[in-house]
């Protein structure tokens, strides 16, 4: 190292010159250079009005004009200069001082590596021009590595006007695909805690070969160590330590699987009453609700009786707009059940009237099927007749509205109505995050979203250009209704796009703070038996959540059909037409125009008390 940099030996310098840049001039020390002691330290000069900064070894005798010339003559692409400048943390004066003290550079491995490679050095140390192609290429490579922070770590970016360095990652739009032509459906798994939702979700992923056997074996071992052998399939969806330790889903888990005919996204919603807001977030994206109930003696009754989550989840699923409800009677292989048709019929009989009360049309929208999520029986393949002798006759005759032998076959047979790609774009924002720009997450409810189009964010009425669209994390040229998408908005900040906002095209949806709605009062808090004007609750519509107040009750209808005009109150199991005022403007529509933006629920004190639809909105301002 020292022989390469020594200026006292002419032969050593000539060898170094031949290794480095053959066009560089000979380095000569300044005759006015100050005395130098090997190993002496250097200090970064402190600014002082009266003193000139020390720039190099000969700085004491250099004029300001000469110093500026010295700085400007440095080849910025020289790898040695780049390395020393990085060591000096960007301080150019300190870097130039270090260049003029070769012995001090021996302490830095990165400098030794550059010199050992035989490139760089002369341009920086001699401040001379010139260099061959190999040196220039190496310098460019080093320069690129020094700028590693500018390299994107996210999904492909079509345009990035906000990037500080002005770089854009261009993708040829012709290379983008429209997306998988198979229909996409969101399945939300709901039901009481411990009904087996996560286990069923994991079982589907394992059966459809989306989880390998080695991973399953690892989960089996972990579950056995926790003395919970039957939880291993649930670990596929319950990924964090809290969920695995308690055996309770907290956040909505998401996973994907596909069949020959369709593509599916699983939304595994939490069943505990403390996490109902998380369940609402998952159900708001769903096309099909999968209500999982346990056939085990005692568990079905606990979940279905008042206070259990089976009732509330079914009510929320209808309100949040699921097109079909598949009632999965799980744990049929339990020793207390043993695939008993009597127990299966008992569960179905109790559920039917309640689901009808929730607003489901039983013959068209509700399907019933018995399964075992743990063993996989009746999930992909029909259960063995030796185990369940009555099921084949049941599904072939269409009993309980089910004419398919297994759960996956049943999913494939369901058709979603009302998806209109020609309608104005509507995408309720589920969440947003920042990754070289603001990325909005949501589900396309109507219309088609494409890169390059302009969208309006309601209720703020701000307009932004769509820079990129991803469907299932793959960049696409367009996303149709039903797709879960990520959308990059050019120029938007995280405060400009929030959960509950709606991305629209012309004409945009309405943003109002008062609505007239028809609601069904299903429950009330323990200390409040009736609802009157002034009653406060939390308003949930699609992805938005806002505090609200009942302003006026116009009429009520009881179970017997008796109507009371200008009623002063409403009680449980009554329907009423009322005016609701929300604390801040919310983006909604009338139910008749856009059903997915016209449904809502009212919750208070940890329970759902009412479901409703928006019938009228205030007149538009001129």
N, C-alpha and C positions, 0 to 999 in steps of 0.2 A: 504494500500500500504506500509506504513512505517513498520507495524508489520511483513509483509512478509519478509522484507529485513533487519530487525534489527539483528545485531550480538551480542547485549548485553543480549538478553533473550534467554536462551537455549530452552525453550518450544516452543516459537514462531518459532525458527529455525527448530526444529524437525517437526512442522506442515507444514512449508513451504517445507521442504525436502520431506515429504510424498506426498505433492501435486505435486511437480515437479518431479525430477528424483530420484527414490529410491536408485539408485546405486551410487549417488554422495557422495563424501567425505565431511567432515565437514570443513567449511571455518574458518580459523584462521588468525587474523591480524598479520602482521610481527612485530616482537619485535623492529625492527629498523625503523618502519614507522614514517614519519614526523608528526608533530602536525597538526591536521585538524580542521578547523573551519566550522561549518555547513553553507551551502549556499555560501561558497567561490567559486570564479570563476576559470575557468581553461583556460589556453592559450596554443595554439599549439606552440610547441618549434620552435624557428628559428634556422636554421643550423649555426653552428659556429665550426671552426676547432678545437678549444681547449676545447670545452665543450661537455659533453655527453648529449644526449637528455633525457628529463624526460619522462619515459614510463608509470610508474604506481605510486601508492602511496609510495612504497618502492624503487623507482628507484634510490634514492641517494646512497643506499648501495648495489644494485645489480651489479653483474659483467656483461660484455657484453655477456658472454656465457650464463648466467642465463636469460638475457633478450631475447636472441634468442630462448632459450628453452621454455620460457613463451609464446612467439608468436606462436611457432610451435605446442604447446600442445593445442591450442584453437580448439574446434570442429567447423569447418567452417559451418556446417549445423545447428548449434543451432539457433533457431529462434530469441532468445533475442540478440545474438551476431550479427546476420544479421540485425536486426532492428537498433541496436545501431551503427553499421558500416555505415548503410545508413544515419542515423542522422548526423554522423561525416563526411559525404560526401566522404567516402572511406579512410579517414585518420585512419589507424589502431592504431597508437599511441594514438591519441585523443580518439578513441573508447575504448581502454583498460583503459585509464584514467577515462572515464565516467563510465565504468563497476565497477570500484573500488570506485565510489562515488554514492551509491544507491540513496541518497536524490536528487541528480541532475536529476536522471531519472524520478522522479515523475512528472516532467513538460511535459513529452511527452506521449500523449494519446496512441500511438502505443505500447509503452512499457507496459503501464497499461493493455492494451487489452491482450497482450501475457501472462502477469502474472495472470490476471483474468481467462484466459483459463486453467491455471494450467500446462503449458508446458514451457520448456526452462528455462534458467537462471542459473541453477547450473553449467552446463558445461562451460558457459562463465565466471561466476563470480568466481567459484572455480578452473577453469582450470583443470578439472578432466575428465577422460575418461569414456565412457559408456553411455547407454541410451536405453530406451525400443523402441519397434517398432512404437508405436503411436507417440512418440516424433520425431523419425526419419522421419516418414511420414509427420508430421506437418511441420518439418523443410524443407523437400523437397518442400511442397506446397508453403511455404513462399519464398523459393529460386526461384521457378518458377515465382512467381509474381514479384519478384525483377528484373527478366529478361524479363519483358513483351515487351521491345523494340525489342527483337529478334524474336517475334512471327510474322509471315507474315500476312499482311493485304490484300494481293493481291490474284489473282487467283491461283489455285494449281500449284506447282512448281515440276517439275520432277527431276531436278538436279540443284545444285547451288554451283559449285566449287569455285565461287568468294566470298562466304559468309565468313566473318571474323572468325566466331566461328566454322566453319566447319560443321554446321548442314545442313542436306538435308531433304527436304520434299518429301518423296518417295510415289509414286502412282503406284499401280499395273497396268501395261499397259493392262492387260487382262480386267480390269474394264472399260477401255475407249471405247467409242462407235465410230463408223465410221462417225457418223453424220446422219442427217435426209436424207433418200433416195430420198425425193421429190426434184425436180429441184429447184435451187435458182436463182432468177433474181434480178438485181438492176434496179430500176426505178428512173430516174432523171427527176424532174419536172422543166421545163424551160419555159421561155416566158417573155414578157414585164412586168415591174413593175405594180402591181395592177390588173393583169389578173386573180388572184384568185388561185395561186399555193399553198400557205400555207393553204388556206381554203379548197381546194380540198383534200390536204394531210390529214388534220385533219378530214374531213368528212369520208374519207376511214377508218381511224383508229377507228372512232366512230361507223360506220356502221358494221365493222368487230369485234366489241366488244373488242377493245384493249384500250378503254378509258371508264371509268364508268360514269354513269349518274350524280353522285354527283360532279365529277370533271368538267363536262360540265356545270352544274348549277353554279359552282363557276366562271368559265370563262365568262359565260353569265353576271353575276353580275359585274364582273370587266370591261367587255367591255361596259356595260351600263353606268358605272361610268365615263368612258372616252368618252361618247357620240359616241361610235362606236359599235352599237349593232350587226352589221354584222361581226365583227372581232373575235367573240368568238371561232370559230373553228380554226382560224389561230393561236390562242394562244397555241394550242396543240403543234405546231411545233416551233413557235417563242417564245422562253422561256426567253430571257433576256429582261431587261427593255427598252433598246434602241429600239429593234425591236418592242416591244408592243406599245411604245409611238409614234413612227413614222409610224407604220404599214408597215415597210419595212424589209424584211429578209436581214441579213448581212452575216451570216455564213451558211454553208450548214447544214441543219437539217437532222437528221437521225432517222428513226423509222422502225419497223418491223411489218408485218402482214402476214397472210397465208390464203390460201384457201384449199379446200380438195385436190387439185392436186399439188399445188406449194407453195413455200415460197418466200416472197418478202422483199426487203429492199427499203424503200422510201428515196431518196436523194432530199431534198427540196432546190433547188439552188436559190440564190438571183437574182432578176430581174434587179436591178439598174445597170447602166453602170459602176459605180464606183467600183462595186464588181464582175466584170467579171472574174478576176483571181480566186476568190473563186468558181464561177460557173464552171470554167474549171476544178478545182480540183474535183468537184462533178461529172461532166460529164465524166471524165476520168475513173471512176469506173463503168459507167453505161452499161447495156446491152440494155435497152429500153429507148428511150427518149419520154417523155410526153410533147409535146408542147402545153401549155395552152394559148389560146387566148380568148379575151373578145368579145362577140357578141354585147355588148352594143354600141349604136350609138356614134361614135366619138372615143371610146377606141380602137377598132380594127384598125382604120386608124392611130391613133397615134403610136401604137406599130409596125405597119407594114411599115409605111413610112420610108424613109431614116432618120437615127438617132434613130429610135426605136430599141428596143432590140430583137424583134421577129426575124428579119432577122439575126442578129449576132448569136443569140442562136441556130437557126436552122443550120447555117453554122458550128458552133463549134461542135454541136452534131454529124454531119456527120463526121467531121474530127477526132473527138475523138473516133469514132468507135462504135456508137450505131447500133445495128443490125436492129431495127425497130423503126419507129417514129409514135407515136399515136398522132394525132392532135385532141385535145379536145377543142371543141367550147363551152366555158363556159358562164354562165350568160344568158342562153336561157330563163329564167323566168323573166328577167328584163322587166319593163313596156314598154321600147322602142323596145323590141323584141317580147315577148309573144309567144315563140316557133314558130317563123315565118320561114317557109321553104325557103322563098325568101332570108331572111337575112343569113341563114345558107349556102345556095348555093352561095351567094355572097362572103362570107369569104373563102369557099373552092375553088372557081374559081380563086381568087386572089393568094391564096397560092400555088396552083399546079405548075405553071411555075417556081416560085422562088425555090421551093423545088427540082424540077428537075435540076435546074441550080446548086444547091448545091451538086448534085451528087446522090440524092436518086432515086431509081427506084420506081416510084409511084405505079405501080400495085402490086409490091411484098413487098415493105418495108414501105409504108405509109398507115395508116388507119385514117379515119375521124369519129368522133362521137360527137353528141350534148349532153350536160349535164347541170345540175345545181348543182354546188358544194355546195352551201349553203343549198338547200333543200334536196340534195341527189338523185334527180331524174336522172335516167339512170346511176347511179353509181354502185349499186349492183343489183337493180331490174329495169326492164324496165319501162319507163315512162308510166303513165296512158294514154291510147288512148283518153280519154276525154280531156286531157291537150294538147297532141300532136298527132293528128290523122294520120299524114303522116309517122311517124318513123317506125312503124311495116312493112309497105310495103317497105320502103327504105332498112332496113337491111335484110329482107327475100329475096329481089331481088339481094343483094350483091352490092348495089349502093355505090360508093366511097370506094370500096374495103373492106367494113365492112359487115360481115355476122353474127355478134353476137349482141344480144339485149342490153347488158349493158357493162360498162367499165371493170368490174372485169372479166366478161366472156370473153371479148376480150383479156385481159392480159393472161388468162389461155390458150387461143387458139394459142398464139404466140410460135414459136419454135426457139431456138437459135442454129445456126450452127457453126461448127468450134471449138468446145470445145474438145480438145484432151488430155485425161489424160495420154496417153502413150508418149507424146512429152516431151522434156526436160523441167524442171521446169522454169517458168518465173513468178516472182512476183514483179512488180514495187512498190517501197516503197512510200506510201502516207504520212507517218509521223512516228516518233518514240518517245518513252519516256522511263524513267527509273523507274522500280519497282522491286527491288531486282534483277537487271539485265536489259539489254537493250531489250525492246520489240519493234519489227517492225510491222507496220500496213500496210496492202495492200490487193489486190485482186489477187487470183490465176488465172492467164491468161491461163496457160497450165501446164501440168504435175500434180503430186500429191505431197504434202508436208506432211512429217511424222516426229514425234519426233525421234531423234537419227541419222537422215541423216545429211550429210555435204553439206553446200551450199556455193557458191562463190558469194561475193558481188562485183558487177561491178559498176563503173569502177576501183575500187581500187584493185580488184583481191584478196582480203582477203578471207580466208576460216574460217567458223565457224560451230560448231555443233548446230543443232536445239534441244533445251532442251524441248520445249513444244509448242503445237499448240492449239489455241482456235478459234472456229468458233461461231460467235454470243455470245461470252463470255463463251462458254461451252468448256471444254477440250475435244479434240477429238483425235483419233488415226490416222487420216488422213483427209486432205481437198482436194476436187476435184476442177477442173476449175469452176469459177463463184463464189466461196465462198469468203466472206470477212473474213480475218483471222488476228489474232495476233500471232506473232512468237517470242519466246524467244531465243536469240542467245547467246550461251555460250562464255564468254570471250570478247564480243564486247562492246565497249564504245559508248556513244552517238555521238562522233565525227567519229566513224567508219561506222555508218549507217545513211544516211541522206535522206531527201525527194528527190525523183528522181533517187535514186540508184535502181538497179534491183538485186533480189536474184535469182540465177541460179544454175542449176546442169550442169554437163559436157554434151556437150560443152557449155561454157558460151557465153552470147551475146557479141557483139562487143562494144568496147569503142573507139570512134573516135572524132576528132575535125574538120574533113571536111567530107561533104557529097555531092553527086550529086543528085538533086531532081527535080521532076516535080511539079510545083506550078501553082495555078490559082490565079491571082491578082484580088481580089474582091473590093478593096477600097484603097485609098491612103490618107495621111494626107492633110489638107487644103492647107498647104504651099508647098507641094511636089506633083506634078502631074504625074511624071514618076519615075520608079525605074531603077537605073543604078548600075554599079559596084561600090562598096564602100557604098551602102545603108545599114544602120544599123537598126536592129529591135530586138525584143525579141523572141527567139525560144522556143515554147512549144511543148513537145512531151511526151505522157503519163503523168507522174507526174513531169517530170523535166522541169526546166525553166532556160534558159541561154541566154546571149547576143550573137548576131551573126552579121555577115557582109556578104553581097552578094559579092563574089569574082569575079565571071565571069558569063556572060549570054551566053549560047551556041546557043540557038535558041528561037524564039517566034512564037506563032500562034495566029492570031486574030480571031474574031467572024466568019469571012467568010472562015476560014480555010487556009488562006495564011501564009506560013512559011517563016521566015527570019532567015538565018544562021548567026552566029556570030553577033547577034543584039547588038546594043549599049545601048538600053533601052527597057523597057516594060511598058505598061500603063494598066489602069483598064480594066477588062474583057478580058485580054490576058492570054494565057497559055505560060509558058516558062520553059525551062530546064536550070538550073543554078547550080553553085557550091556555097555552103554556108560554111562558117567557123565559128565555135562557139568558145567562149572565153576559155572554159575548155572542156575536154573530156566528152561526154555524152554517156550513154549506149543505143544503138539503134540497129535495124536490118533492112534489106531490107524489103519493103512492101510485096513482093512476098513470103518471107520466114515466117515472123511473122507480120501480118498486124497491130496488136495492138502496136508493137514497131516501126512500119514504117510510122506512120502518124504524121503530125505536123501542127502547125499553126504559123504564124508570126504576131506579134502585135506591134504597136507603137502608142504613143500619145493617149492611151486609146481606141484604136479601132483595130479590127481584119482586117488585110489588105490582107492576103493570106492564103490559105490552100494548103497542099502539101503531097506528098508521096516520100519516099526515094527509089531511083532506083539503086544507086551504092554506095559502100563503098570503102575506100582505101584498097589496098592489105594488107593481113596480113603480119606482120614482120616475117622474118625467125627465 
